[in-house]
């Protein structure tokens, strides 16, 4: 069986990272948290990294912090991609803000920047980009729109650790910026299946904004910036020492593991020739967190691959606007999002795979009739 993601193999080299934490007797807000936050901020290219409990908390804390700072208020609109994972939207509605769904581009799978400006209203205050599948969603047009309308640009970088963006017309390495540093603030998830994955739940916020970073840290610590002094109605959302030690060790290898993912993806791109399967355009900056293929016969293809020992996953079978928890949206027609949800199938693509495994999967897909 070729697993969709072999976490045991991926994590084996990092099991030793937990030993020092276990021996120290110090499990929260210690040296590993400080070291990881500093290292990850430097890697992303921001002044601040604030660890928190998970990726959803990171998104929620950013929006809550902007409310506390007076830059957002209840009822304000936040533009989000319609085909995102539901966590992106949960963070918006939890803060009593209004999500405005925008269809993706069917080729890039990212938010269609040509559809953003027409839906901006006097209540629009923020745009939340989601770098889905490990691909950069930022474009120059997105930046121009945010500047023109004074929108807060928030990145959901849960799937894109290490992904980069280069301005058009520039081939020199120096202008490259990492996702997570392109907007005013970014949320990161270190769920075990991510490219930079912990051994449990963990997340972080990155930003250059001193006030926002301080507010996020305070709200995530029960609303307290000073011990036993509570200026805000906060929550408990902290990253722990064990996860930070593991993430610090993995961070050193992140670029190499992302490159290996790209090599596996390149094999698929070059070898899969089936007319029944579509592989969307994949830029060199992708970190290939998810490698999606699309087929009108998706369910048959998934069963066929399973019969031949290949595990696959669907991202995501029911789009947010068709979920029961957002019943008020169930009437919406978002045809691009709905087609992608019907046709998407994620095939194995990670650094622990061999070339032979990828070639075997490609040959299976080509033989699917």
N, C-alpha and C positions, 0 to 999 in steps of 0.2 A: 504494500500500500504506500503510495506517495501522499503524505499528509499535505493538507493545504498549507499549514505552517507547523514546523517541527520545533516547538519551543524548547523541548528538552535538549536537542542538539544545539540550538542557537544560544541557550543560556549556560550550557556546561562550562565554558571557559571562564565564567564570571562568578561561579559559586563561592570562590575563595573571598570575594569582596565583602561578604557578610561577616567573616570571622572576626575582624577587628572590632566591628560594632558590637557583636555579641559579647566579646571579652571586655569591652569598655564599660558596660553597664549604663551607657548614656544613649538614649534612644530617640530623643526629640530635641530639635533646636540646638544642635551641637556643631562640631567642627566639620562633619561631612555635609551638613546642610549648607553651611557657609561656603565651603569649597565648591560644592556643586553649583549653587546659585551664581557664584562668581565665574566659574568656568563656562556655564551655559550662557550667561549674559555675554561673555566674550566671544563665544562661538557664534551666537546669533547675530551679535553686533549691536547690542543695546546697552544702556547704562545699568539697567536693573533687570533682575530675575527674582521673582517672588514665588517660592514653592507653595503649593496648596494640595488639597486632598485628591483631586482628579481633574480631568479636562472640563467636565460640566461645571464644576465649581469655579474653574479659572474663567470661563465665559461669564458666569453669573456674577462673580466678584468684580469683573471689569465694568459691567453695566451698572451694578450697584454702586461702585465707587464713583462713576461719572454722575450718578444721581446725587450722591452725598456732596459732590463738588459743585453741584448746581448746573451741570452741563447737559443733563437729561432730566426729564420729569415724566411722571405717569401720563400715558397717552401718546407720547412721542413715537414716531414711526422709525423702524429699523429695517432696512432693506436686506433680505437674505436670499440665497439661492434656493429654489424650490426643490431641488433634488438632493439636498443635504441630509445627513443623519439627523435624527430628531433632536439630539442634544443641543444643536445650534439654536433651534427655535424654542426649546424649553427654557433656555437661559433668558430669552427675550420676554416670554410671557410671564415667567416667574417674577420679573421686575416690573410687571404691569405696563410693559411697552407693547407696541403693536407691530408684529412681523408683517412685512410686505414681501410676498413671494415673487421672485423673478425666474423665468425659465432659463435653463442652461443652453449653451451652444452644443449641438449634438456631436460635433467633431472634437471639440476640446474637453467636453464634459463639465466645463466650468461656467459660472454665471455669464450670461450673454451681455456683454457691456453695451451693446446697442439698444438694449431694452431697459436700461437703468434710468436714464434721464427722463423719459416720458412719464414715469410713474412717481417722480418726486413731487411732493406737495409742500405746503407751508408747514406741515407737521413733521417732515422728514428731518431727522437729526443725525442718523448714523447709517453706515453701510458695513455689513459684516461679510467679509470675504471668507470663503471656505476653500482651502487648497486640497480639493478632493482627489483621492487616489494617489496622493504624493506629487501632484502637478500644480505648478504655480498659477493661481487665479488672477494675480495682479496684472493689469495692463496700463499703458500710459493713459489710455482713455479713462480708466477708473480713477487714476490719480487726478486727472484734469477735472472730472466731475466732482470729486470730493473737494477740491480747491474752489471750484466755481460756486458750489452751494454750501461751503463751509461745513461739510459733513465730517463727523468723527469716523475714521477708518479703523475698524477692528478686524483682526485676522483670526480665524479659527485654523490653527496650524497643527491640529491633532494628528493629521495623516502625512505631514510633510517635513519631518525633521531633517534638516540639511539641504532642502530644496533651495534653489537660487533663482534670482531674477537679474537679467542684464538689460539695460536700456537698449532699444532698437538701434541698429547701426553701430553697435560697439562690440568688438570681438576681443578686446583686451581684458584680461582677468580682473583688473583693478575695479571696474565699475560694478562687479557682481555684488549683490546684496542677498542675504538669506531671507526667506520667508520667516516671518516673526519679527522682522525689523522694518517692514515696508509701510506699516500704518502707524497709528497713534498708540496702539496696544495690541497684544496678541495673546491668545490662549493656547496652551500646549497640553496634550495628554500623553502620559507615559504608561498607559495601559499595556499589559504584557505583550500584546500582539503588534504594538507600534514598532516603527523602525528603531526608535530609542525607547525600549520597553523596560519597565521595572519588573519586580517579582510580585507585584500587586498593584493596587490603585495608587496613582500619583499624578500630579499636574503642576503647571507653573504659568505665571504671567510674565511676559517681557514687555518692556517699555523704556522710552527715554524720558518720560514725564515723572519728575521727582514727586510731585503731589499725588499723582495717581498711584505710583508704587507704594508710597507711604499709606495711602488710604486702603489699597488692596490688602496690604499686610495687616493693618489694624482690623479691618472687618473680618478677615480670616482668623484673627486671634480674639474672638469674642467681642470685637469692637474696641479693643484696647491697644493703644500705642505705648502706654506705660502700665506697669503691673498694678492691677487692682483699680485702675482708672478707666472707666468705660464711657467714651464719648459718643459711641455709635451702637446701634442695635446689631451686633455682629453674629458670627457663627464660628464653629470650630472647623477649620479646614486647613490642615497643616501637612506638609510632606515629612516623612520620618527619616531618621538617620540611616536605617537599613536600605531603604530605596535610594537615598542619595549616594551611598557608597557604591551600590550596583550601577546606578546611572553614570556616576563619575568614571567608573572603569569602562563602561560601554561607550561613553562619549568619545574616548580616545580612538575607538575603532569605527565610529559611525560613518565617516566618509568612505572607508574601505568597504564596509558592508553594503552601503548604498551603491557603490560602484559594482559590486558583485550582483546586486539586484538588477542593475542596468544591463549587465552582460546576459543574464538569464532572459530579460525582456527582449534584448536584441535577437536572441535565438528565436523566440516566438515570432517576432516581427518579420524576420528573414525567412522563416521556414513554414509558417502557417499560410496556406494558399487556398483554403476552402472557400468556395463561393457562398457557403451557408453561414459563414462566420465573419463578422466585421471586427477589425482591430482599429480603434480610433487613433488619430494622429498622436504621437508621443514625442515630445520635445526632449532634448538632451538634458534639460534641467530637472526632469522628473526623478524622484527618488524611488519610484515604483513600489510604493507601500501596498497598493493593490494593482494587479494587472487584470483589467476587465476585457472580456470579449463579449460581443453582442450577436444574438441569433434569434430569429423569429421562432426557432425550434429549441429555445433555451432549455426547457425542462427535459426534452428528449436528450439533448446533448449532455446535460448533467447526469442523467441516469446512465447513459452510454459510458461516460468517463468513469463513473463509480463502478460499473460492471468490469471495467478494465483496471481497477485499482488506483484511481486518481480521485482524491478528495477535492471538492470545490465548494465555494460559498457564493451566495447571492447578496449583492449590495445594491440596492435594498429592495425587497420584494413589494413593499407597500410604501408609497411616498407619504411624507408628512400630511399633505392635505387630504389624504384618504384614510387617515387614522381616526379611530373612534374618539381619542382624546381631543381632537380638533374637529369635532362634528360640524361646527359651523362652516368649515371649509369644504365639506364633502361634496358640495355641489359644483365646486370649481372645476374648470376644464383647463388642464395644463398638459397638452398633448406630448410635448417633448419629454417632460419628466415622466409621464405615464408610460411612454414607449420604452424609455431607458429602463424603467423598473420591470417591465415585462421581459426584456431581452438580455439584461446584464447577467453575466456569469464570471466570477473571479476564479482564475486558475492559479495554481501554486507559483509563487515567485518570491524567493527569499535567499539569503546568503548561504544557507546550509544545503541548498540544492546542488546537484551535479549537472554538468552539461548533458549527460546521457539521459537524466530524468526529464529535462526540458525537451530534448529531442524526441523522446518517447511520447510525451504529451502532444507535441506538435504533430507527430505522425498519426496519433490517434484522431486528432481533430481533422486532419486531412482525409482520413479514411471514413469519417462520419458522413453517411449519405441517407 
